[in-house]
Amino acid sequence: MVKFTSLVESINPFRPHRESHDAPPDLKDIADMNPQQILDHVHQLRLRQKELEQENIALRAVQERLRKEQLALQHSHDHFTRLYHLSPVGYATLDTNGNICEGNQALAKMIGDTCHRIAGKPFLDLVYFEDKSKFALQFQSGAHRQDVQSLEVRLMVPEQSPLSVLLEGRRVSSLGTATTHHSPDILLLSITDITRHKQVQQDLQEAKVLADYANNAKTEFLARMSHELRTPMNAILGFSQLLKADSGNFTAPQFEYIDHISDAGSHLLNLINEVLDIAKVDAGRMDFTMQPLGLRETLASTVWLTNSLALKLNVTLEELPREDLWVIADERRLKQILVNLVSNAIKYNRPQGNVRIDLSTTRQNHVRISITDTGTGIREEDYARVFEPFQRFSQPLEHVEGTGIGLCITRKLVHAMGGQIGFETILGKGTTFWFELPRAEEIQVYDDRTSIASESAAPHSPMMRTSRIVYIEDNATNRKLVQHMLKKLNHCELTMVSTGTEGLTLVRKQKPDLVLLDIQLPDIDGYEVLEQLRMDDTTAHIPVIAISAHAMKEHLNKGLEAGFADYVTKPIEMSDLVSAVARTLCKANP
């Protein structure tokens, strides 16, 4: 009995923890129990002991899990701290008074200080004096805002230029939750150094200013070059036209000399135009009118323009494709591309050679136009230079006319219209140049050539009364040239003066039917002359035709917008001048 009593006493301390079982009997009660009852109580106590042992094991497992989570949390905290201080972006927390609670090493490095020393400082003390009011205003206005706010300011750095930074901040509670009325606010700030970015922006802005200046200077140079080169060309080509018109008074050799002068002048003018085209494409100043175009009519026009060259060099232009594919292109530039490629195929061909034009479609919904010759082909070592300016690869070159920049312009025009260009060649057998343009759906075109012909015939109808014309031009050669050209028109009286001031006086006195006006005059320019004529009620109705060596498209548009009835460019094509004068006079005197 003593053994059972000792056992009960050793187990009895667990009694307070056992809530789901009956409390064990007192020791005096055990003495009254029979052995079986004592054994039952001992069994219950052992069961409880096992339960407690299991609970103890579970408790130790929980303690171990909490220990691991605490270690992970500490590791995460250490990792965050390292990232916080090693980040290239500055971070800081500000209290409600704007004082720095904590700043990372990136911020301290930016301003040449330490994390310990900047803690407790007003952030406003770090801001460059010219930006303090801006920062203070933003800080106050966003005191209760929870959205992210951005601000660019400069920070002071000892013995250095101010540092440009981007501040991005958000107001939160110090507990890490959204701002409430029951917890103090802190401002979380990120500080990004944008000094280099600002410098790059400034450099880009300065570069843009310089580029704009250079572009304007280039445009001005092109305009001046065009004007200065076209002025002497006006005399060369103009008088050669007059000589050709009076060919009956010349011998065959003399007429041949005139042809040489005219051909050389035209060649030089083409070179001027091509150089200007390259410059305009490179400067992005060339205008394109993109529209659906049928290739059949454009190819027929190309063959007509190049047929005389083919006959001269004994080259056959094969029959054009019968199909009519349509492309999206600028009509004038497309014809320029085709004429250049077909002319090259003729010039770089062999005597009695052939030129073939083929059309096909590609998988990219483009149309490929191929021009194939039977010439000598291109050597492999010359492939890379084919589209470079002033490159020519035919042997011998003596018989080949050209400037060597046509393919360069052609490639630029094709690319500008959204296409691509290339070539295939077999040495000794020939070359195929091809280019592709976006395909277009065929559209119905109505033939209105009859009405156009009737309208165009009107300007050339004979004038029944004498028309008085005043020509204002400072260049004596140009005055003489126009005087001879207008002899083709009957019933015209031409009076010429050399300055704008003289012209205004003469026009107000004579009240002529038409004024021919040079744009660049020695005293006042043609636009001012036109404006003064329009402001005078007695001369406002008189039509004015501009005759100018400023031949770039923007000059033509500017002239027509200013109110000129027509715009004739130098070198003057006699037929263009005569047609413009006749057309304008007929409109003014129906």
C-alpha positions as CSV (number, residue, x, y, z in Angstrom):
1,M,0.0,0.0,0.0
2,V,2.9,2.3,0.7
3,K,4.2,1.8,-2.9
4,F,0.8,3.0,-4.3
5,T,0.8,6.0,-2.0
6,S,4.2,7.1,-3.1
7,L,3.3,6.7,-6.7
8,V,0.2,8.8,-6.3
9,E,2.1,11.5,-4.5
10,S,4.7,11.7,-7.3
11,I,2.0,12.0,-9.9
12,N,-0.3,14.3,-8.0
13,P,1.3,17.6,-9.1
14,F,-0.2,17.1,-12.6
15,R,-3.6,17.3,-11.1
16,P,-4.2,21.1,-11.7
17,H,-3.6,20.7,-15.5
18,R,-6.1,18.0,-16.0
19,E,-9.3,19.7,-16.7
20,S,-11.0,17.1,-18.9
21,H,-10.8,14.3,-16.2
22,D,-12.1,13.9,-12.7
23,A,-9.7,15.1,-10.0
24,P,-7.7,12.2,-8.4
25,P,-8.8,11.2,-4.9
26,D,-7.1,12.4,-1.8
27,L,-4.6,10.2,-0.1
28,K,-6.9,9.3,2.8
29,D,-9.4,8.2,0.2
30,I,-6.9,5.9,-1.5
31,A,-6.5,4.0,1.8
32,D,-10.1,3.0,1.6
33,M,-9.9,1.9,-2.0
34,N,-9.5,-1.7,-3.0
35,P,-6.6,-2.6,-5.3
36,Q,-8.6,-2.6,-8.4
37,Q,-9.7,1.0,-7.9
38,I,-6.2,2.1,-7.2
39,L,-5.0,0.4,-10.4
40,D,-7.7,2.3,-12.4
41,H,-6.6,5.6,-11.0
42,V,-3.0,4.8,-11.7
43,H,-3.9,4.0,-15.3
44,Q,-5.7,7.3,-15.7
45,L,-2.7,9.1,-14.3
46,R,-0.4,7.4,-16.8
47,L,-2.7,8.3,-19.7
48,R,-2.6,11.9,-18.6
49,Q,1.2,11.8,-18.3
50,K,1.4,10.6,-21.9
51,E,-0.9,13.4,-23.0
52,L,1.3,16.0,-21.3
53,E,4.4,14.5,-22.9
54,Q,2.7,14.9,-26.3
55,E,1.7,18.5,-25.5
56,N,5.3,19.1,-24.4
57,I,6.6,17.8,-27.7
58,A,4.2,20.0,-29.6
59,L,5.2,23.0,-27.5
60,R,8.9,22.4,-28.3
61,A,8.0,22.1,-32.0
62,V,6.2,25.5,-31.8
63,Q,9.2,27.0,-30.0
64,E,11.5,25.7,-32.7
65,R,9.3,27.0,-35.5
66,L,9.2,30.4,-33.7
67,R,13.0,30.3,-33.3
68,K,13.4,29.7,-37.1
69,E,10.9,32.3,-38.0
70,Q,12.7,34.8,-35.8
71,L,16.0,33.9,-37.4
72,A,14.4,34.3,-40.9
73,L,13.0,37.6,-39.8
74,Q,16.4,38.7,-38.6
75,H,18.0,37.5,-41.8
76,S,15.3,39.4,-43.8
77,H,15.9,42.5,-41.8
78,D,19.7,42.2,-42.2
79,H,19.2,41.6,-46.0
80,F,16.8,44.6,-46.3
81,T,19.3,46.8,-44.3
82,R,22.1,45.8,-46.7
83,L,19.9,46.6,-49.7
84,Y,18.7,49.8,-48.1
85,H,22.3,51.0,-47.6
86,L,23.8,49.5,-50.8
87,S,21.0,50.8,-53.1
88,P,22.2,53.4,-55.7
89,V,19.0,55.3,-54.9
90,G,18.9,57.4,-51.8
91,Y,16.3,56.7,-49.2
92,A,15.1,58.7,-46.2
93,T,12.3,58.9,-43.7
94,L,11.1,62.3,-42.5
95,D,9.0,63.0,-39.5
96,T,6.1,65.5,-39.5
97,N,8.5,68.4,-38.9
98,G,10.6,67.5,-42.0
99,N,13.5,66.1,-40.0
100,I,15.4,63.1,-41.2
101,C,14.6,60.1,-39.1
102,E,16.9,57.8,-41.1
103,G,18.9,58.0,-44.3
104,N,20.8,55.4,-46.3
105,Q,24.4,55.4,-47.4
106,A,23.5,56.4,-51.0
107,L,21.9,59.6,-49.7
108,A,24.8,60.3,-47.4
109,K,27.3,59.7,-50.3
110,M,25.3,62.1,-52.6
111,I,25.8,65.0,-50.2
112,G,29.2,64.0,-48.9
113,D,28.2,63.1,-45.4
114,T,27.5,60.1,-43.2
115,C,24.2,58.4,-42.2
116,H,24.8,59.1,-38.5
117,R,25.4,62.8,-39.0
118,I,22.4,63.4,-41.3
119,A,20.0,61.7,-38.9
120,G,18.0,64.4,-37.1
121,K,18.8,67.2,-39.6
122,P,16.0,69.0,-41.4
123,F,15.9,67.8,-44.9
124,L,15.3,71.4,-46.0
125,D,18.9,72.1,-44.9
126,L,20.2,69.8,-47.7
127,V,18.2,71.5,-50.4
128,Y,19.9,74.1,-52.6
129,F,18.8,77.6,-51.5
130,E,17.1,78.5,-54.8
131,D,14.9,75.4,-54.5
132,K,14.1,75.6,-50.7
133,S,10.8,77.4,-51.2
134,K,9.7,74.9,-53.9
135,F,10.4,71.9,-51.6
136,A,8.8,73.6,-48.6
137,L,5.7,74.3,-50.6
138,Q,5.4,70.8,-51.9
139,F,6.1,69.3,-48.4
140,Q,3.3,71.4,-46.8
141,S,0.8,70.9,-49.6
142,G,1.3,67.1,-49.5
143,A,1.2,66.9,-45.7
144,H,-2.0,64.8,-45.6
145,R,-1.8,63.2,-49.1
146,Q,-1.2,59.5,-49.4
147,D,-0.4,59.3,-53.2
148,V,3.1,59.4,-54.5
149,Q,4.4,62.9,-55.2
150,S,7.4,63.8,-57.3
151,L,9.6,66.9,-57.3
152,E,12.9,67.8,-58.9
153,V,15.3,69.9,-56.7
154,R,19.0,70.4,-56.3
155,L,20.9,69.3,-53.2
156,M,24.0,71.1,-51.8
157,V,27.3,69.2,-52.0
158,P,30.4,70.6,-50.2
159,E,32.9,72.1,-52.7
160,Q,30.9,70.8,-55.7
161,S,28.1,72.0,-58.0
162,P,24.6,71.4,-56.8
163,L,23.3,67.8,-57.4
164,S,20.0,67.5,-59.4
165,V,17.8,64.8,-57.9
166,L,14.2,63.5,-58.3
167,L,12.3,63.2,-55.0
168,E,9.5,60.7,-54.9
169,G,7.6,60.6,-51.5
170,R,4.6,59.2,-49.9
171,R,3.0,60.0,-46.5
172,V,2.4,56.9,-44.4
173,S,1.8,56.1,-40.7
174,S,4.9,55.2,-38.6
175,L,3.3,51.8,-38.1
176,G,3.6,51.1,-41.8
177,T,-0.1,51.4,-42.4
178,A,-2.1,54.0,-44.2
179,T,-2.2,57.4,-42.5
180,T,-4.8,57.6,-39.7
181,H,-5.7,60.1,-37.1
182,H,-4.4,57.9,-34.4
183,S,-0.7,57.4,-35.5
184,P,2.1,59.9,-36.3
185,D,2.9,60.3,-40.0
186,I,6.3,59.8,-41.7
187,L,7.3,60.7,-45.2
188,L,9.1,58.0,-47.1
189,L,11.4,59.6,-49.7
190,S,13.4,58.1,-52.6
191,I,16.1,60.4,-53.9
192,T,17.4,59.6,-57.4
193,D,20.5,61.3,-58.8
194,I,19.5,62.7,-62.2
195,T,22.4,65.1,-62.7
196,R,23.8,63.0,-65.6
197,H,20.3,62.7,-67.1
198,K,19.8,66.5,-66.8
199,Q,23.2,67.0,-68.4
200,V,22.3,64.7,-71.2
201,Q,19.1,66.5,-71.7
202,Q,20.9,69.8,-71.8
203,D,23.5,68.5,-74.2
204,L,20.7,67.1,-76.5
205,Q,18.9,70.4,-76.4
206,E,22.1,72.2,-77.3
207,A,22.8,69.7,-80.0
208,K,19.2,70.2,-81.3
209,V,19.8,73.9,-81.4
210,L,23.0,73.4,-83.3
211,A,21.4,70.9,-85.6
212,D,18.5,73.3,-86.3
213,Y,21.0,76.1,-87.0
214,A,23.0,73.8,-89.3
215,N,19.9,72.6,-91.0
216,N,18.7,76.2,-91.6
217,A,22.2,77.1,-92.8
218,K,22.1,74.1,-95.1
219,T,18.7,75.1,-96.5
220,E,19.8,78.7,-97.0
221,F,23.0,77.4,-98.7
222,L,21.0,75.2,-101.0
223,A,18.6,78.0,-101.9
224,R,21.6,80.4,-102.6
225,M,23.5,77.7,-104.5
226,S,20.4,77.0,-106.6
227,H,19.8,80.6,-107.3
228,E,23.4,81.4,-108.1
229,L,23.9,78.4,-110.4
230,R,20.6,78.8,-112.2
231,T,21.1,82.4,-113.0
232,P,24.0,81.8,-115.5
233,M,22.4,78.6,-116.7
234,N,19.4,80.8,-117.6
235,A,21.5,82.6,-120.2
236,I,23.2,79.5,-121.5
237,L,20.0,77.4,-122.0
238,G,17.8,80.4,-122.8
239,F,19.9,81.7,-125.7
240,S,20.5,78.2,-127.0
241,Q,16.8,77.8,-127.3
242,L,16.5,81.1,-129.2
243,L,19.3,80.0,-131.5
244,K,17.6,76.6,-132.1
245,A,14.4,78.5,-132.9
246,D,16.3,80.5,-135.5
247,S,18.1,77.4,-136.9
248,G,17.5,78.4,-140.6
249,N,20.2,81.0,-140.5
250,F,23.0,78.5,-139.4
251,T,25.0,75.9,-141.1
252,A,24.9,72.3,-140.1
253,P,28.2,72.5,-138.1
254,Q,27.0,75.6,-136.3
255,F,23.7,74.0,-135.5
256,E,25.6,71.0,-134.1
257,Y,27.6,73.4,-131.9
258,I,24.4,74.9,-130.6
259,D,23.2,71.3,-129.8
260,H,26.4,70.7,-127.8
261,I,25.9,73.9,-125.9
262,S,22.3,73.0,-125.1
263,D,23.1,69.4,-124.2
264,A,26.0,70.5,-121.9
265,G,23.8,73.1,-120.2
266,S,21.0,70.6,-119.7
267,H,23.5,68.1,-118.3
268,L,24.8,70.7,-115.9
269,L,21.3,71.6,-114.9
270,N,20.4,68.0,-114.2
271,L,23.5,67.7,-112.0
272,I,22.4,70.7,-110.0
273,N,19.0,69.3,-109.6
274,E,20.3,65.9,-108.5
275,V,22.7,67.4,-105.9
276,L,19.8,69.4,-104.5
277,D,17.6,66.3,-104.5
278,I,20.2,64.4,-102.4
279,A,20.5,67.3,-100.0
280,K,16.7,67.6,-99.6
281,V,16.2,63.9,-99.1
282,D,18.9,63.8,-96.4
283,A,17.5,66.9,-94.7
284,G,14.0,65.3,-94.8
285,R,12.7,68.3,-96.7
286,M,11.5,66.5,-99.8
287,D,7.7,66.3,-100.0
288,F,5.9,63.2,-101.3
289,T,2.3,62.9,-102.4
290,M,1.6,59.2,-101.9
291,Q,-1.3,57.8,-103.9
292,P,-2.3,54.7,-105.8
293,L,-0.7,54.6,-109.3
294,G,-1.1,52.3,-112.2
295,L,2.3,51.1,-113.5
296,R,1.2,50.6,-117.1
297,E,0.8,54.3,-117.9
298,T,4.0,55.3,-115.9
299,L,6.1,52.7,-117.7
300,A,4.8,53.8,-121.1
301,S,5.8,57.4,-120.3
302,T,9.2,56.2,-119.1
303,V,9.8,54.3,-122.4
304,W,8.7,57.4,-124.4
305,L,11.2,59.6,-122.5
306,T,14.1,57.2,-122.9
307,N,13.4,55.9,-126.4
308,S,15.5,58.6,-128.1
309,L,18.5,57.5,-126.0
310,A,17.9,53.9,-126.9
311,L,17.8,54.7,-130.6
312,K,21.0,56.8,-130.3
313,L,22.9,53.9,-128.6
314,N,21.3,51.2,-130.7
315,V,19.6,49.5,-127.8
316,T,16.2,47.8,-128.0
317,L,13.5,48.4,-125.4
318,E,11.4,45.2,-125.2
319,E,7.6,45.2,-125.1
320,L,6.2,46.3,-121.8
321,P,4.3,43.8,-119.5
322,R,0.6,43.6,-120.3
323,E,-0.5,43.4,-116.7
324,D,-1.2,46.7,-114.9
325,L,-0.2,46.4,-111.3
326,W,-0.8,49.3,-108.9
327,V,1.5,50.7,-106.2
328,I,1.4,53.4,-103.5
329,A,4.0,56.1,-104.6
330,D,4.6,59.7,-105.5
331,E,4.0,59.9,-109.2
332,R,6.8,62.3,-110.0
333,R,9.4,60.5,-107.9
334,L,8.3,57.1,-109.3
335,K,8.8,58.4,-112.8
336,Q,12.2,59.8,-111.8
337,I,13.2,56.4,-110.4
338,L,12.1,54.5,-113.5
339,V,13.7,57.0,-116.0
340,N,17.0,56.8,-114.1
341,L,17.1,52.9,-114.0
342,V,16.0,52.5,-117.6
343,S,18.5,55.2,-118.8
344,N,21.3,53.4,-116.9
345,A,20.2,50.1,-118.5
346,I,20.5,51.7,-121.9
347,K,23.8,53.6,-121.3
348,Y,25.6,50.7,-119.7
349,N,24.4,48.2,-122.3
350,R,26.2,46.8,-125.4
351,P,25.4,47.9,-129.0
352,Q,22.4,46.0,-130.2
353,G,21.6,45.0,-126.6
354,N,18.2,44.8,-125.0
355,V,16.4,46.3,-122.0
356,R,13.5,44.4,-120.4
357,I,11.0,45.6,-117.8
358,D,9.2,43.0,-115.6
359,L,6.5,43.2,-113.0
360,S,5.8,40.7,-110.2
361,T,4.3,40.6,-106.7
362,T,5.9,39.5,-103.5
363,R,4.7,37.8,-100.4
364,Q,4.9,41.0,-98.4
365,N,2.1,42.5,-100.7
366,H,4.6,44.6,-102.6
367,V,5.2,45.0,-106.3
368,R,8.6,44.4,-107.7
369,I,9.7,46.3,-110.8
370,S,12.8,44.8,-112.5
371,I,14.9,46.4,-115.2
372,T,17.3,44.0,-116.9
373,D,20.1,44.9,-119.4
374,T,22.4,42.8,-121.5
375,G,25.6,44.8,-120.6
376,T,28.9,43.8,-119.1
377,G,27.6,43.3,-115.5
378,I,29.2,44.5,-112.3
379,R,32.3,43.1,-110.7
380,E,32.0,41.5,-107.2
381,E,34.5,43.9,-105.7
382,D,32.3,46.9,-106.8
383,Y,29.0,45.6,-105.2
384,A,29.4,47.6,-102.0
385,R,29.8,50.9,-103.9
386,V,27.0,50.6,-106.4
387,F,24.6,53.0,-104.6
388,E,27.3,55.4,-103.4
389,P,27.4,58.8,-105.2
390,F,29.9,59.4,-108.0
391,Q,30.6,55.7,-108.7
392,R,30.7,54.3,-112.2
393,F,31.7,50.8,-113.1
394,S,31.3,50.4,-116.8
395,Q,34.4,49.7,-119.0
396,P,35.1,51.7,-121.0
397,L,33.5,54.8,-119.5
398,E,34.2,57.3,-122.2
399,H,31.0,56.8,-124.0
400,V,28.8,56.8,-120.9
401,E,27.1,60.1,-120.0
402,G,26.1,60.8,-116.4
403,T,27.1,62.1,-113.0
404,G,27.3,58.9,-111.0
405,I,24.8,60.0,-108.4
406,G,21.5,58.7,-110.1
407,L,21.5,55.4,-108.2
408,C,22.2,57.1,-104.9
409,I,19.2,59.4,-105.4
410,T,17.1,56.4,-106.6
411,R,17.8,54.4,-103.5
412,K,17.0,57.4,-101.2
413,L,13.7,58.0,-103.1
414,V,12.7,54.3,-102.9
415,H,13.4,54.1,-99.2
416,A,11.6,57.4,-98.6
417,M,8.5,55.9,-100.2
418,G,8.6,52.8,-98.0
419,G,10.2,50.5,-100.5
420,Q,13.5,48.7,-101.0
421,I,16.0,48.3,-103.9
422,G,18.7,45.9,-105.0
423,F,20.4,44.3,-108.0
424,E,21.5,41.0,-109.4
425,T,24.3,40.7,-111.9
426,I,26.2,38.2,-114.0
427,L,29.6,39.4,-115.2
428,G,29.6,39.5,-119.0
429,K,25.9,38.9,-119.4
430,G,24.0,41.8,-117.7
431,T,22.4,43.3,-114.6
432,T,19.0,43.5,-113.2
433,F,18.1,46.4,-110.9
434,W,14.9,46.0,-109.0
435,F,12.9,47.9,-106.5
436,E,9.7,47.2,-104.6
437,L,6.9,49.4,-103.5
438,P,3.7,48.7,-101.5
439,R,0.9,47.3,-103.6
440,A,-2.3,49.2,-104.1
441,E,-5.8,48.2,-105.3
442,E,-6.7,49.2,-108.8
443,I,-8.9,52.2,-109.0
444,Q,-11.2,53.3,-111.9
445,V,-9.7,56.2,-113.9
446,Y,-11.9,58.2,-116.2
447,D,-10.3,59.6,-119.4
448,D,-10.8,63.4,-119.3
449,R,-8.0,64.2,-121.8
450,T,-10.5,65.8,-124.2
451,S,-11.6,68.4,-121.7
452,I,-8.0,69.0,-120.6
453,A,-6.9,69.5,-124.2
454,S,-9.7,72.0,-124.8
455,E,-8.8,73.9,-121.6
456,S,-5.1,73.9,-122.4
457,A,-5.7,75.2,-125.9
458,A,-7.3,78.4,-124.6
459,P,-4.1,80.1,-123.3
460,H,-2.6,79.8,-126.7
461,S,-5.4,81.4,-128.5
462,P,-4.3,84.5,-130.4
463,M,-4.8,87.7,-128.5
464,M,-6.8,90.2,-130.5
465,R,-5.6,93.3,-128.8
466,T,-2.1,94.5,-127.8
467,S,-1.2,93.6,-124.2
468,R,1.3,95.7,-122.3
469,I,3.8,93.8,-120.1
470,V,6.2,95.3,-117.6
471,Y,9.3,93.1,-116.7
472,I,11.2,94.0,-113.5
473,E,14.6,92.3,-113.6
474,D,18.1,93.6,-112.5
475,N,20.1,91.2,-114.7
476,A,20.5,92.7,-118.2
477,T,21.1,89.2,-119.8
478,N,17.9,87.9,-118.4
479,R,16.0,91.0,-119.6
480,K,17.3,90.5,-123.1
481,L,16.5,86.8,-123.0
482,V,12.9,87.3,-122.0
483,Q,12.5,90.0,-124.6
484,H,13.5,87.7,-127.4
485,M,11.4,84.8,-126.0
486,L,8.2,86.9,-125.8
487,K,8.6,87.8,-129.5
488,K,6.8,84.5,-130.1
489,L,3.7,86.1,-128.7
490,N,2.0,88.6,-131.0
491,H,0.4,91.8,-129.8
492,C,2.6,92.3,-126.8
493,E,4.5,95.4,-125.8
494,L,7.3,94.8,-123.3
495,T,8.8,97.5,-121.0
496,M,11.7,96.6,-118.7
497,V,13.2,98.2,-115.6
498,S,16.0,97.0,-113.3
499,T,14.8,97.8,-109.8
500,G,11.7,97.3,-107.7
501,T,11.2,101.0,-107.0
502,E,11.3,101.8,-110.8
503,G,9.0,98.9,-111.4
504,L,6.4,100.2,-108.9
505,T,6.5,103.7,-110.5
506,L,6.2,102.3,-114.0
507,V,3.3,99.9,-113.2
508,R,1.3,102.7,-111.4
509,K,1.9,105.0,-114.4
510,Q,1.2,102.5,-117.3
511,K,-1.4,100.2,-115.6
512,P,-0.1,97.3,-117.7
513,D,-2.0,94.0,-118.4
514,L,0.7,91.9,-116.8
515,V,3.8,92.2,-114.6
516,L,6.8,89.8,-114.8
517,L,8.8,90.1,-111.6
518,D,12.1,88.8,-110.4
519,I,12.1,87.9,-106.7
520,Q,15.7,88.9,-105.9
521,L,16.1,92.6,-106.7
522,P,18.8,95.0,-105.6
523,D,16.6,97.4,-103.6
524,I,13.4,95.6,-102.5
525,D,12.5,92.0,-103.0
526,G,9.7,90.8,-105.3
527,Y,7.4,89.9,-102.4
528,E,7.4,93.5,-101.2
529,V,6.8,94.8,-104.7
530,L,3.8,92.4,-105.0
531,E,2.5,93.5,-101.6
532,Q,2.7,97.2,-102.5
533,L,0.9,96.5,-105.8
534,R,-1.9,94.6,-104.0
535,M,-2.3,97.5,-101.5
536,D,-2.9,100.0,-104.3
537,D,-6.4,99.9,-105.6
538,T,-5.3,101.1,-109.0
539,T,-2.9,98.1,-109.4
540,A,-4.3,95.4,-107.2
541,H,-6.1,93.7,-110.1
542,I,-2.9,93.4,-112.3
543,P,-1.7,89.8,-112.4
544,V,2.0,89.2,-111.6
545,I,4.1,86.3,-112.7
546,A,7.3,85.5,-110.6
547,I,10.4,84.7,-112.6
548,S,13.1,83.5,-110.2
549,A,16.1,81.2,-109.8
550,H,14.7,80.2,-106.4
551,A,13.4,76.9,-107.8
552,M,12.9,74.7,-104.7
553,K,9.4,73.5,-104.0
554,E,9.0,75.5,-100.8
555,H,9.8,78.7,-102.9
556,L,7.2,77.8,-105.5
557,N,4.6,77.2,-102.8
558,K,5.5,80.4,-101.0
559,G,5.2,82.4,-104.2
560,L,1.8,81.0,-105.1
561,E,0.5,81.5,-101.6
562,A,1.7,85.1,-101.7
563,G,-0.5,85.8,-104.6
564,F,1.6,85.4,-107.8
565,A,-0.5,84.3,-110.8
566,D,2.2,81.9,-111.8
567,Y,5.8,81.0,-110.9
568,V,8.4,80.4,-113.7
569,T,11.8,79.1,-112.6
570,K,15.2,79.8,-114.1
571,P,16.7,78.6,-116.3
572,I,13.6,79.7,-118.2
573,E,12.1,77.1,-120.6
574,M,10.8,79.2,-123.5
575,S,7.6,77.2,-123.9
576,D,6.9,77.5,-120.1
577,L,7.3,81.2,-120.1
578,V,5.2,81.7,-123.3
579,S,2.5,79.4,-122.0
580,A,2.4,81.1,-118.6
581,V,2.2,84.6,-120.1
582,A,-0.5,83.6,-122.6
583,R,-2.5,81.7,-120.0
584,T,-2.4,84.6,-117.5
585,L,-3.4,87.2,-120.1
586,C,-6.3,85.1,-121.3
587,K,-7.6,84.7,-117.8
588,A,-7.2,88.4,-117.1
589,N,-8.9,89.4,-120.4
590,P,-11.4,86.6,-121.2
